[in-house]
Amino acid sequence: MRAVIQRVSEASVEIEGNQPRSVGRGLLILLGIARNDSREDVMWMVKKISGMRIFTDTEGRMNLSLSQIGGDAMVVSQFTLLADTKKGNRPSFDPAAPPEIALPLYESFVEKLGLALERKVFTGVFGASMRVSLVNDGPVTIILDSRLRRGAGEVPER
């Protein structure tokens, strides 16, 4: 499971030309689900994201979590995060889970995140054509991969 987490002052998703769903200060989470992901990946990702201290405190340090600031969360499914770009110029999306696997995990992620944050989590529509808009605050963007159990920028110890 991969997630691109963006700290936002506002974000919205327009689904197939309908009225946009929007959030204020908080997180926009783009979520990609791989073929071999499981409930364990969901739980790791929820725990990591809900506890992540990336909001500034009164001293200007990133020291507060989403719950601590009472912020919003919006989750948008994005299978393209699993793109395999090793060969040629056309990405392969074979690593991405098919809908019958991905949808239940996506729904579980949204539900568990809402429970962890003790608030409603806003979403796009799984598999729909969407337009996502955001104002990245910072900018702060973090990439997580549940298979690596770390952020994409972290270097493994030797």
N, C-alpha and C positions, 0 to 999 in steps of 0.2 A: 504494500500500500504506500502510495506516495502522496504527499500533501505539500502544496505551496501555500504558506500562511503569510498573509499580508495584513499588517496593522493599518487600519483605515480610519479616517475621520468620517467617511461615508462610503457606501457601496450600494449598488443596485443591480438587479438582473431582470432583463426584459425577456419574456418567454413567448416566442412566436408572435411578436407584435402586440402582445397584451400589456396591460398596465404593469409597470415595473414594481417589483418587490424591493424594498429598500431598508437599509439599516443605517444607524449613526455610528458613533465611535465604537470600535471593536475590531473584529477579525473577519476577513474574507478568506475562506479556506477552499482552495481548489483541490479536489480529492480524486485520485486515480486508483483503481482497484485492479490488482494483478490476478491472473488465473489461480495462483497458489495461495492467495490470501485466505485468512480464516478469522474467526471471532477473536483469536489471540492478537492478531494484528489490529483489529478494531480497538480492543481494550488498551493496547500499548499506545496507539495513536491518541485515543481520547485522554488517557492519563497525561501524556506528554503535552498535548495542546492545552488542556484545561489548567495545567499547573505552570505553563510557561510564563515567566516574568519578563514581559517585553513592553510594559507600559511604564511611563515615567512617574516617579514619586515627586514629592514637593521639592526635592533637591536636584531634580532633573536626571536621576539615574533610572535605568530600566530595572525596576525592582518590584513591579506590581503585575498580578495576573489579571486576566479578563474578568474573573469573578470579583476581584478586589475593586475594580473600577466600575463594576456594574455595566459592563459593555455588552454590545450585541455580537452575535455570531451568525454568519451566513455561510452555508456549505453549497458548493456547486460541483457536480460530478464532471470529471474531465478525463476521459480515457486516454487522451493524447499525452498525458504525463508519463505513460508507460511506453512511449515510442522507442523502438529499437532502430538506431541510426547507424549501425555498424557497416552495412553494405549499401552502396549506391546513394542516390539522392532522394529516393522515396522512402519515408519511414515505414517500418512494419509495425502494426499494432497487435500482432499475435500475442505479446506478453499480457495485454489487457484482458481482463475477465469478460466472458460473454455476459449479456444481460441477466440470464437466469442465475448466475453466480454473483455478479456485481450488485444487482439491485437489492437483494436481502442484506448484503454487507453494508451498502450505502445507507439503507434505512436504519440498520442497527447502529451505525456510527452516529447518525443524526440523533437518534433516540438516546443513546448512552451519553453523548456530549451534552444534550439538554439536561439529563439527570445530574451529570457532574457539575454543570454550571448553575443548576437550579433555575433555569429560565428557558424560554422558547428559543429554538434555533431556527432561523429562516433558511429557506432552500430555494434552489432552482427547481427544475423538473428533470428527473433522470431521463437521459436520452433525447431530450428536446433540443431544438435549435434555440440558442440563447445569446443575448448580448449582455456582457458584463461590463459595468462601469464602476470605477473606484477612484478615490483620492487616497493614495498611499501616504500614510502619516509617518514621516521620518526622513526618507523612506525606510521602512523596516519590512524585509521579506526574508522568510526562513523556509528552507526546504527540508522535509523530513522523509525518511524512508524506513518503514517498519521492518523490512528485511535486514537492513544494516543496523537497526536499532540506534541510529544516530542521524544527525543532520548531514546534508550533502557536503557541507564545507569542512566537516571534521575529518581529521587525518587519523587513521587507525594507529595504535601504538605498535612499536616494533619489538 
